[in-house]
């Protein structure tokens, strides 16, 4: 009787362990589809119209989430503060250039400059949207 009970507990333990393993595995069967059931992985050829519609839907979703017209002033303040931060980081980088190997600092300075230009584009977008 003891051996039967022990075997029964081992069997249930193995079943529970198997269940937990298979529940936590991620299976993807078949083709990947979007929420409407269309298979859209790129905008090539026949997928172009559906791909454009998917992008438009994502854009609308982001616009609804961001509410630029309502929070325009807060967004502008954030962008201006980021621009000040980047300018200060550019100054700090300029003042700490390793003269024996200036390429690293110059690369960082260039990346900061590009970030500043990107912020200018974001500011133009915020001004245009509201």
Secondary structure, DSSP 8 states (H G I E B T S, - for coil): -HHHHHHHHHHHHHHHHHHHHHHHS----S----TTS---S--SGGGHHHHHHHHHHHHHHHHHHH-HHHHHHHHHHHHHHHHHHHHHHHHHHHHT--TT-THHHHHHHHHHHHHHHHHHHHHHHHHHH-
